[in-house]
Every structure is written in structure tokens, then in C-alpha cells.
Amino acid sequence: MENFILYEEIGRGNQSVVYKGRRKGSISFVAIICSDKSKRAKITNHVRLIRNIKHENVVSFHEWYETSNHLWLVVELCTGGSLETVIGQDQCLSEDVVRGFAIDLAKGLKYIHDSGIVFCDLTPAKILLDGPGTLKYSNFCISKAEGENLEEFFLMSISQEAGLEDDNTLQINIKSLVQGSPTYSAPEVLKGEDTSIESDLWALGCVLYEMFSGKPPFFSQNASELLQLILNEDPPPLRQKVAPFSEPSPEFQSLLRGLLRKDPHERPSWDQLLSHPFWRGAFSEEEKLKEEDTFVSSSVETAYSNVTGQMLHSCSAPETLEETRTLEGVEAAGNKGQPLRNSLQLNSVAEFRPKSALDNDAREPVFLLSSCPAPGRSTMANHAVDRTSQSHEELLASQVNDLGSSIRELVFTDSDLTVTPIIDNSKVMKPAPVKFDSKTLSVPAYSGEKLSSLSPADWEAFVQQVCCLLHAAETSDSGPPRSKLNLLSYLCAVASHREAATRLAHSQLFPLLTPQLRAAPNWDVRTKVTRLLGLLSSHCVELKDVTPISEAVATLTELVRENFRNNKLKQCLLPSLGELMYLVARQEEKEEPPGGTWAIPAASYTVLMRCLREREELVVNHIAAKTVENICTTLSHHAKAFVTGEIGPLLWYLFTHSTVDSLRVTAISALCRVTRHSATAFQSVIDKVGLPAILDCLASGINRVQQYLLTMFAAILSHGANVQRLIQDRDLTAKVVRALESPFPMIRAKAFLVLLQVLSCSREVLLLCCNSRLVMYIERDIRKAAPGREEQSSNEYLSKCLDLLIRHMVQELPVLLDEILSALGNIVGRKHPSGAQAKQLKQSLPMIAVLLHMLTSQNYVKSIDSCETCLDGAIGQTPSEELIRNTLLAMEAITQHPPLLTPHHSTVVDSILPPLTSLASSNNVEWRMVSLRVLSEITLLLLSQELLGEGEVNSAGRDLLALITKALLPQCESLLLEPDPLPAYALKLLVSLTEHSSHVSRLVEESHLLPVVFQVISEQQGNPLGTTVQSAMALLSNLTGQKDVRLRPLYQQGLVEVICSWLIRVAALCMEREDKAMAKRLHGLLLSLLDVLHNVLKSTSAVVRYALQSQKGEDKGDIQAAEELLLINRPLAELSGLLIQMLPSRDPELYEEASQCLSLLSQLYGGDDLECLHPDNLQSLAQTLEMQTDPRQQRLLLRVIKRLVPCRCSGCLLGCRDPESGRTLMPLAAQQNSLVSTGTESLKWRHQ
């Protein structure tokens, strides 16, 4: 169990929670299901059936565990959600998608049936999708072995778990447990027949119908109407009510008609189903052989995993975690039709149990919870946006007004105050069975329901008869009072019904019972009377003022005192005494105002306190502690009677010295509820045993113990008692932060609440908490804080605690910054600060790390307000390298949120960019890199705003331009000549400066930066995948892409040679690389190079076109300039063949760039490249024409071919090239006859 780490919650049901988990020491992620033990029968059945199944369309089962409160299953992780979710989101699916999904469903269901299993309840909710989209069957809780009676198995399972031999005493409706969804149930199942393979095929048809249409074939909110539809009506015509509105094919309709036949014998067999034309040959013989091979190999893997100990089942009684052995003997799949049937039958459920930690103190949690937030998403940002409900706004408003009162309201929750019975509590002692003989009973053996519904006259007659029988039995002297015992046993049985118990407590029977405690002839009768009083008190809903409760309490108290040395009698008397006292306490709590209608003698409290002492028997201790726990749950004056100086140490002794977990939990729960009435109870424990001993118990694995201890710490801190002593102990903070790793939301919420109170008393602890990953824990839990429909009690509470903590931490930031700036301001200009100033610096400066922690959290950063905070004051004299580093990182975090910088355009330019620019030339390499990164982000944001006309464009834009001209650009030359990695950061800054500003681009062209940039590119020949080359090519793309660009300075630095050499080299690397990460980087570099080439050719084309237009004017200067430019760029014509090879790429962006460049080259140079019509290139052109269906792209390609072909001599072409190369283009060109006639004529000439 401790081999797994829990991450976030990914699903929740009525009695189960699904977590994402990971096996320690590996990157194998799994799904971990935490289920309530009330579902043991279903979970056992699921594991029994699925443990040996290994198939791609069935969710794999790994292992399962048992703890004191839950069952844990480790299964395959499916990240795609359920099929029900997919249908709900898309509303309907196309037939092709349905076919793909249906193939997975059919494969999986056939394998399940071949394994001897009937799925029984096939619904979209039980079908999951993994990451690649494979459908998998997931829930076998009410599935069964073929021919098996599932009700008998469930009955056997529940009977053996309850330890009962008589099934008549088991009051459970088994039918409700095994009943599936009626919407997908076959007609024969609704008529009462057992589920079968045919009924599974009906359900499969329903699921296919629903995938296509969005709704099941038979649907109604009314159960009886739904039953009539399934039994008597045909399914509605198959149609889609939302886009794409496609019509089903005849094959699909034929398949559904066969699957949805009312008569199960008319439904297709598996052979008929798999040969249906709807599948289009998906289930051919080769596929069947492949499935069988997969099945055999998976069976071998399963057998091997059993040998090596990877399967984790226990075949015997529960053992400790360290001693648990793996399940042996998992049988490999046999022949078709009987692969796993032998492993499905169990003679006894006890033979098949999960791994257990019950002998290991039942310490939950058994899985560790990861502190990492979910990858790929900002949970705190989502939370900050989503939580805008009115209730949260009201909560936040109350926090501002009174943080203390808000905390006190959250200390105790309903989860801390749950109440369980004192009498007949199996965790205290095993209850004696209530049996009576209805044949010898002298009164009608009415059930509890019948008694509660009797008319007043019948009820009065029944009570009179009971009272007469009890009185007659009391006055009779003949023989043992068997009839009286039988009558009392019957009354005990019906007293478990709430309404019947209330009517009996209000009747004249109750006053008759108290005298029986003294007058009964023997202890057998007294025991029965005592138990009856306890049961009536436990199940009674309300009391009348005339009910003689006080007399019963006094009598039972006297009996306990008289028989105090008799443990057996005390075990009999104390539960009823406790129930009576708790009944009085909760009834008086309801009164307005609370009164004292029923007096409880002080001796009763004294007796219970004596029963808590260490020399008493454990069961007696447990009953007394349970009584204190229940009574102190109320706010009546009876609870305050237990607030004494010794109650805390007594309960703590029981908690620490008991070996029974249930008694330990009861004792600590009772102490928690006493602390609710008086914090001194827990304070007395701290004073006596010491805080370290209590903190050691906080690390216990029992989740209820952690919850109660954290609640008591929150209570004592909220009352302000000895707060300074607690917060000065650093171990308290460390242990509470450690509790944030618990998988239980309630424990994490309590830990957040305790930390909030510690932080509100000591601001210095905030740094310790942040260094202990507090912000990461908050990031993880923010996503779960919004309450859902089924987790109101935990996640809503977690949400409130987080709201308080986040608001407090955000409010602390301005105070921290004021202290830091004050400390720095005091030493400005002082060479030797005083001792007091040095002490202030040591205390305040490290707190800058808190700002960094909170700014890197996307939840806090949206709440922090820096209206008048300027960093100029903090950078007068550098007091600490750590201060500057954290300040830089904090500024970098702010740049990730552009909306925060937008309102402060002038402040950023005037107060933040200058010191960042100065840090870019410092001697500290780390500061230089971070400052360059921050400058890149800020300048990119500001220049883009200036381009769009946002912000203070006129004034701030001029200031920014002056800063770039005078400070940034002069530094870039020296930065580019520095060793790696500084040139990469400098180039990234230049990319940001030139991306949105043509003016900055011209400044770069006119500066001395271009030679240095080309020098850096030449030095990176051995590292084409580095970020330096990426940034350099992006810079060239920005420079060449500006309007009215002057390319001559770039030509002088060898731009054409750079384009040719790097484009050829990168294209070759793209063909060789198979690593996806490297291929992605090369693809980006290739696009940048093509963009540079396109910009150069486009500029050249514009010059040539202008020269041709001005040729009539005989302007020889323009013509000469165009000729020179064509001559300079002539080496680029050699790239035509390379560009042709890029055209068949399925990447639209790559095709677009390559085709545009090829078109411009063909316009400027035609077919000057002798290799442009190589057979491989012709084949690429033919393939591209086949792929492109857009007429515009087809015209573009044909024009390119037309320009390339005429420049080649036909004799030379046919003499040195394969004529078939030309013929490959002819049919394609003929198809485009209607598009470009000139292109077609050219192709005909080429063929001739």
C-alpha cells in the first residue's frame, strides 16, 4: 500500500473516490479507487471476475488492499473519461466514429463472454477511454460467471462478512444490489429472467444507438412507462438531431435491428455478429488470429508476473503489510470458450480477500499524497476565476471585518461531531443477538413498521396487553420468567425502529420499566429491561416532559455504584445509562431556552469519570468514553459537567495506552469535543505530556486522529490561550505542513486553518511555511476547493479555509514590503549600519522570498496590488545578492501576467526597465540572464501595445525608444560576444525589440550589431539545434520582414550564403531525425529560414517588378539595380529542388512557405537550376498535385511548372532524363485543363 503516491482526485461516486496515483520508483501511473466498506460484496465480485483478465479493451486490475474504513483498488489509469461523458459533450457521433468505438466494444465484450463472464449492466458510464482513445470495460461489480446466481454469491459474501449463519437475520435487499440500469436492460431481464450473453448484446445495441443519436433507444423518466416501451415498442427511427445530421447506413440499421430484437433467441450469435457487413472486414480471420496471439501472450505475462510477485492478492487471512504474500496460481487462459471459467468459482468468500493493514494499527492513509499540482494546467488561476459565487463574496467580506470570528466558526464541523450509538455498538463490544419465539409470544408479533402505523385504539390495546403481561409475570412465583424474557426480547427487537421506539417511550410502558430494574427476580430480566431502556433511548426521536427519564438515570447510576467491581454488570448497565444521559442532553439542547426538565444526578457524572480511569477494563473505558463523546457533542449544560481538570489527561491516557484502535479514536474524539466547551482540557494535556509527544501522535496514520488533533490545535489557538508557547515551537508548523500531504480533504482543510492562526500570530513563520512548499499545497487544493454535488461536507469546508488563508497571506505582502523597504531606506548612505539596523536587515530581507513564492502562484498574483510600490528604493545600494535574485525572479513572475503591467506602462518604463538594463551588464551571470529574460518579456509587451495604439503611446513610447537606443542596443554587442548562454538571451531580447517595431529594426540595421550577429551564427555551425541559432534566425526573419527593408547591409554580411547553407543543412537534419523533441525544434528553425528566404525573394521581386514597370521611361538606374540584385540572389535559385521536395509535406505551414518561395524563385529565375526537374522532383510535383484539392494551389503549382519547363531544351531533357518522369505529370495536368490552359499546353509540349 505504501508503494503508491496519490495525486489529484479524478473522479467521485456515491461511496467511492478515484485518485490518480503512481507506483514509487517508477513513472507508472495508475488509478486508485477508495471505496467504502459497505460496497465490499460488489468490490469482491469485481476483483473475483477481473483479476485474471488481460485484454486491451478491459481496464487492467493490479491489486487491492483493505484498511480499517476502506477498500482500495489499484487499476489501470484511463485519462479520457467515460463514453457517457463523450456522448454528453458531442451529443451525437458520426457513423465512422461509432464504428471505431463499436469495434473496441465488440472485441472486449466477446473476450469477456469467452472468459465465461456475463457483464450484466453494460452502460456508457461503465466504458472508459484511455489516452489514445481505446474503449475499455471498467466496472464488473454486478457482473457474474455464466450460469451463476449472483444473488446467492452476494448473500454468501455479506453473511460471511457479518459472521451470521442464519440468513433470515440478514435484513438486506439483495435484489437491489444486483439490479442494473433499466434503460439498458433487455426485455427478458425486465420480465424476471436472468441476465445472459443475449442480454449483453441487447445492451450493446442500446449503446451503439445512443452513440449515433445521442439518446438510448428507449428512454423515459417514468419507470413504468420505460418498462412498457422496452417490452412492447420498437425503437424510434435512428436519426441525429444535431450536427452533422448524417443518415445511418443500411448496414448500421440492420445491425441495430438484429441486436434490439425482443426475443433473445432471434438476436445474432457472435459469429453472425462479427461477420456483419457493418464492420467492413474488421473482424477477419487475421484479426481473430491476432486477438488469440495477444490473448496467449498476455496470459504468459500474467503467469510470469505471478512468479515474480507482481500480482498482489492474498489467498488467506489478512496479514500485515510487510508479511503479505502475492496471490499464487493465477491460471493461464485455456482454449477458446473456457479460458478463465475455473478461476471464477469460489466456495467461500473468505478464501478471497484483499491485502490488509488491520493488524498494522489500521493506520490510514495507506497512500502518500503528492504535493505536485496537476501537470499542464494552472489550478490556482482557474480557482481565482471560477470562485465568484455570492456565498464566497459574503465569506470574504466577513473575513475582512473579523478574521478571528471567521476562524472560530470553522474550527468545528459536522464531521467532527458525528454521533454513533453507545449501545449495541460493534466497535465497543459485540452485541448479543436479539431472538424471540413468536409462537410463544403472548402479544401479536407486530414489526416496528406495523407498530408505528397502528391506530390509537389498537395501539392503546397493544400497550395495555404488554403492561399486563409484564405485571403478571412479575407477580407470578412459578418457575423461570421465560415468557417475560421472550416478551422483553421482542420489545428490544421492535425498539430499533425509530417511530416505534418513540411511541413506546411516550407510552405507559416506560414508567413501568424503571421499577423492574429493582423488582425483577433475577439479573436476566434486569439485563433485558436495561437493554430495552437503552434501545428506546437510542432510537427515540423526542421526549415528553412527563417521561420519567431522571428516575431511570438515578436507578441505573445506583446499580452501577453497587456493582462497581463487577465488570460484566457494568458492561450491561453503562450503555443504557449513557444513552439515557445523551437523550436528555440532546433534548434539552433543542428547547428554547435550554432548560432543566430532566435532572441528572451528579453521581452519574462521577461514575462515568471513574470508569475512564486506567485500572478499568477496556470495554468499560470505551463505553464511558463513548458516553462523554456523545454528550459533549451537544451544547447543553450537561456537557459542561465533564469539563474538569482531570478529564483531559484521562482521555489522553486512554488514547496513548490502548491497543484497540476504535477505543483510541473514541478517546481522542471525546477529548476534542470536551475542548469545544473548554480549551483548558487540551491545554492540561499539553502541560502534562508536553507538546512533542502530542506532535508525534499527529504523525499517526489514523486519519480521524489527525483530524481531531488538528481541530484541538485550531480550537486552542482561536481562544488565544498560551499561543506564543505554541507558535515558538517550529516542530508544530513542520508537522502541520506535513499533514497537508494527507489524501483526505478534511485533514488538509484543518491543517490550513491551523497554519492560518499560526501565521496571524507570527509573520516570521510565513517564510518557513513557504520554504516547506505551502504554496504548492495550496496550488494543488485550489482546484478541489469548489464544492461539488456529492462532497459538500469536505470540499466546501476546504474552500472556506483556503479563502481565509489566501486572503490573510495576500494582506501580509504590503506589510512585508514596507518592512523591507524601510530596512533598506535606513541604511542608504551608511557605510557601517548600526547593530539595530543590521538586526532589522537580517529579519526583513529574507522575507523577500515570500514575495517570490506568492508571485509564482497564479492565484496570489491576481490578488496582489502594487499600486504605489516602486522598486527604485530597494535598489539604492545592494544589501544582499539574495535580495536582488529574488526581486528579479519576482519581476519575472509578474511578466507572465500582462494584465498586471498594462495599467502601469509609464511606471515600468521609468522605474523598472532602467535598473534591469543596468543589471544586464553586471558581473553576476545569473542576474544578467534573468534580467535579459525579463527585459525580453516586458519590451515585447510594451512594443506590441505601442503598435496597437494602447496605453500611453506618445510619451511612454518615446521614453522606451530612448532607453532602447541609448542603453539596450549598445549593451547587446558586448553581450553577443560573451560565452554561452548569454548570446542566446541577447538575441532573444533583440527578437522581442524588432518583432513589433520597424523603427527598432532600422536602428539594429544601422548599428554595429549585424556583423556580430553573423559572427555568432558562423560560430554555431556545430550546434544547429541550440537556442542561439533559433533566436538568430528569428531575428533575421524580423529584420527582413519589415516594410521598406534595406537588405544591402545584410547582403554585405553574407545573408545569401547563410540562407543557402543553413537551409540545406537543416532540411537534411529534418529528414534524419526521428526524435520528436529534436524534430520539433528543427521544424521551427526550418520555418524561420523559409521565412527569411521568402522575405528576401519578395523584396527582390518588388524591385524587379518596379524596374520592369519603369523600363518604358528608360530609367537605367532602376534596371541596373534590379540586375545587380538578381545577380546577388542567383545562388538562391539552387534551392528550387529542395523546395520541391518540401511540397508533399502534410504540414500546411511548411507547404505554404515552401510553395510561396518556389513560386517567387520560378518567377525570378525560371529553371536555371539544372536539377530542378530531376525525376525525384517531378515525382514530388505529381504527388503534390494529387494532394492539393484547392484550385488556387493547383493553379500556383501549374504556373511554377510552366516557368520551370520552357527553360530546358527538350532534346537535352529527354536525353538525360527518364521520359516517364515527364509522363507522370501529364494525366494530372490533363485533369486541370479547365483551370490553366497554358499550363496544360506546356505539359503537352514537355511530353512531345
QUIDASUL-V783325 format. One record per backbone hydrogen bond with DSSP energy under -0.5 kcal/mol. CO is the residue of the C=O (numbers start at 1). NH is the residue of the N-H. Records with the same first field share a line. If there is no record, write none. Layout:
BEGIN
CO->NH / NH
END
This chain:
BEGIN
1->4
3->24
4->368
5->22
6->370
8->20
11->18
15->36
16->13
17->34
18->10 / 11
19->32
20->7
21->30
22->5
23->26
27->29
28->23
29->77
30->21
31->33 / 75
32->19 / 34
33->35 / 73
34->17
35->71
36->39
37->40
39->43
40->44
41->45
42->46
43->47
44->48
45->49
46->50
47->51
50->53
55->58
57->137
60->76
62->312
63->74
64->355
65->72
66->357
69->37
70->67
71->35
72->65
73->33 / 75
74->62 / 63
75->31
76->78
77->79
78->81
81->129
82->86
83->87
84->88
85->89
86->90
87->91
90->92
94->98
95->99
96->100
97->101
98->102
99->103
100->104
101->105
102->106
103->107
104->108
105->109
106->110
107->111
108->112
109->113
110->114
111->115
112->117
113->116
114->339
116->146
117->119
118->144
119->121
121->123
123->126
124->83 / 84 / 127
126->128 / 138 / 139
127->83
128->136
129->80
130->133
134->130
136->128
137->59
138->140
140->143
144->118
145->148
148->150
149->153
150->154
151->155
152->156
153->157
154->158
155->159
156->160
157->161
158->162
159->163 / 164
165->167
166->169
167->170
169->171
170->172
172->174
173->176 / 177
174->177 / 178
175->179
181->184
182->185
186->189 / 190
187->191
188->193
189->192
196->200
197->201
198->202
199->203
200->204
201->205
202->206
203->207
204->208
205->209
206->210
207->211
208->212
209->213
210->214
211->93
217->236
221->223
222->226
223->227
224->228
225->229
226->230
227->231
228->232 / 233
229->233
237->239
242->245
249->253
250->254
251->255
252->256
253->257
254->258
255->259
256->260
258->261
262->264
263->266
264->267
269->273
270->274
271->275
273->276
276->279
277->280
279->282
281->284
284->288
285->289
286->290
287->291
288->292
289->293
290->294
291->295
292->296
293->297
294->298
295->299
296->300
297->301
298->302
299->303
300->304
301->305
302->306
303->307
304->308
305->309 / 310 / 311
306->309
311->313
312->64
313->315
314->353
320->324
329->331
335->338
340->343
341->344 / 345
348->351
349->352
351->353
353->314
355->66
357->360 / 362
360->363
362->364
368->6 / 370
374->377
377->379
378->382
379->383
380->384
381->385
382->386
383->387
386->388
389->393
390->394
391->395
392->396
393->397
394->398
395->399
396->400
397->401
398->402
402->406
403->407
404->408
405->409
406->410
407->410 / 411
408->411 / 412
413->416 / 417
414->417
415->418
422->425
424->426
425->428 / 429
433->435
436->438
437->441
444->446
447->451
448->452
449->453
450->453
451->454
455->459
456->460
457->461
458->462
459->463
460->464
461->465
462->466
463->467
464->468
465->469
466->470
467->471
468->472
469->473
470->474
471->475
472->476
477->479
480->482
481->485
482->486
483->487
484->488
485->489
486->490
487->491
488->492
489->493
490->494
491->495
493->496
494->497
496->498
497->501
498->502
499->503
500->504
501->505
502->506
503->507
504->507 / 510
507->510 / 511
508->512
509->513
510->513 / 514
511->515
512->516
513->517
514->517
515->518 / 519
516->520
522->526
523->527
524->528
525->529
526->530
527->531
528->532
529->533
530->534
531->535
532->536
533->537
534->538
535->539
536->540
544->547
547->549
548->552
549->553
550->554
551->555
552->556
553->557
554->558
555->559
556->560
557->561
558->562
559->563
561->564
563->566
565->567
566->570
567->571
568->572
569->573
570->574
572->576
573->577
574->578
575->579
576->580
577->581
578->582
579->583
580->584
581->585
582->586
583->587
584->588
585->589
586->590
587->590 / 591
597->599
599->601
601->604 / 605
602->606
603->607
604->608
605->609
606->610
607->611
609->612
610->613
613->616
617->621
618->622
619->623
620->624
621->625
622->626
623->627
624->628
625->629
626->630
627->631
628->632
630->633 / 634
631->634
636->639 / 640
637->641
638->641
639->642
640->643
642->644
644->648
646->650
647->651
648->652
649->653
650->654
651->655
652->656
653->657
654->658
659->661
660->664
661->665
662->666
663->667
664->668
665->669
666->670
667->671
668->672
669->673
670->674
671->675
672->676
673->677
674->677 / 678
678->681
679->683
680->684
681->685
682->686
683->687
684->688
685->689 / 690
686->690
690->694
691->695
692->696
693->697
694->698
695->699
696->699
697->700
701->703
702->706
703->707
704->708
705->709
706->710
707->711
708->712
709->713
710->714
711->715
712->716
713->717
714->718
715->719
716->721
717->720
720->722 / 723
722->726
723->727
724->728
726->729
728->730
729->732 / 733
730->734
731->735
732->736
733->737
734->738
735->739
737->740
738->741
739->742
741->369
743->745
744->747 / 748
745->749
746->750
747->751
748->752
749->753
750->754
751->755
752->756
753->757
754->758
755->759
756->760
757->761
758->761 / 762
762->765
763->766
764->767 / 768
765->769
766->770
767->771
768->772
769->774
770->773
773->777
774->778
775->779
776->780
777->781
778->782
779->783
781->784 / 785
782->785 / 786
791->794 / 795 / 796
792->796 / 797
794->798
795->799
796->800
797->801
798->802
799->803
800->804
801->805
802->806
803->807
804->808
805->809
806->810
807->811
808->812
809->813
810->813 / 814
811->815
812->816
813->817
814->818
815->819
816->820
817->821
818->822
819->823
820->824
821->825
822->826
823->827
824->827 / 828
827->830
829->831
834->838
835->839
836->840
837->841
838->842
839->843
840->844
841->845
844->847
845->848
846->849
847->850 / 851
848->852
849->853
850->854
851->855
852->856
854->857
856->858
857->861
859->862
860->863 / 864
864->866
868->870
870->873
871->874 / 875
872->875
873->876
877->879
880->884
881->885
882->886
883->887
884->888
885->889
886->890
887->891
888->892
889->893
890->894
891->895
892->896
893->896
894->897
897->900 / 901
898->901 / 902
899->903
901->904
902->905
904->908
905->909
906->910
907->911 / 912
908->912 / 913
912->916
913->917
914->918
915->919
916->920
918->921
919->922
923->925
924->928
925->929
926->930
927->931
928->932
929->933
930->934
931->935
932->936
933->937
934->938
935->939
936->940
937->941
938->942
939->943
940->944
941->945
942->946
943->947
944->948
945->949 / 950
946->949
951->953
952->956 / 957
953->957
954->958
955->959
956->960
957->961
958->962
959->963
960->964
961->965
962->966
963->967 / 968
964->969
967->971
968->972
969->973
970->974
971->975
972->976
973->977
975->978
979->982
981->984 / 985
982->986
983->987
984->988
985->989
986->990
987->991
988->992
989->993
990->994
991->995
992->996
997->1001
998->1002
999->1003
1000->1004
1001->1005
1002->1006
1003->1007
1004->1009
1008->1012
1009->1013
1010->1014
1011->1015
1012->1016
1013->1017
1014->1018
1015->1019
1016->1020
1017->1020
1018->1021
1020->1023
1023->1026
1026->1030
1027->1031
1028->1032
1029->1033
1030->1034
1031->1035
1032->1036
1033->1037
1034->1038
1035->1039
1036->1040
1037->1041
1039->1042
1042->1045
1045->1047
1047->1051
1048->1052
1049->1053
1050->1055
1051->1054
1054->1058
1055->1059
1056->1060
1057->1061
1058->1062
1059->1063
1060->1064
1061->1065
1062->1066
1063->1067
1064->1068
1065->1069
1066->1070
1067->1071
1068->1072
1069->1073
1075->1079
1076->1080
1077->1081
1078->1082
1079->1083
1080->1084
1081->1085
1082->1086
1083->1087
1084->1088
1085->1089
1086->1090
1087->1091
1088->1092
1089->1093
1090->1094
1091->1095
1092->1096
1093->1097
1094->1098
1095->1099
1096->1100
1097->1101
1098->1102
1099->1103
1100->1104
1101->1105
1102->1106
1103->1107
1104->1108
1105->1109
1106->1110
1108->1111
1109->1112
1110->1113 / 1115
1111->1114
1114->1116
1115->1119
1116->1120
1117->1121
1118->1122
1119->1123
1120->1124
1121->1125
1122->1126
1123->1127
1124->1128
1125->1129
1127->1130
1129->1132
1130->1133
1131->1134
1132->1135
1133->1136
1135->1139
1136->1140
1137->1141
1138->1142
1139->1142 / 1143
1140->1143 / 1144
1142->1145
1146->1148
1147->1151
1148->1152
1149->1153
1150->1154
1151->1155
1152->1156
1153->1157
1154->1158
1155->1159
1156->1160
1157->1161
1158->1162
1159->1163
1160->1164
1161->1165 / 1166
1162->1166
1165->1168
1168->1170
1169->1172
1171->1174
1174->1177 / 1178
1175->1179
1176->1180
1177->1181
1178->1182
1179->1183
1180->1184
1181->1185
1182->1186
1183->1187
1184->1188
1190->1194
1191->1195
1192->1196
1193->1197
1194->1198
1195->1199
1196->1200
1197->1201
1198->1202
1199->1203
1200->1204
1201->1205
1202->1206
1205->1208
1209->1213
1210->1214
1211->1215
1212->1216
1213->1217
1218->1221 / 1222
1219->1222 / 1223
1220->1224
1222->1225 / 1226
1223->1226 / 1227
1225->1229
1226->1230
1227->1231
1228->1232
1229->1232
1230->1233
1232->1235 / 1236
1236->1240
1237->1241
1238->1242
1239->1243
1240->1244
1241->1245
1242->1246
1243->1247
1244->1248
END
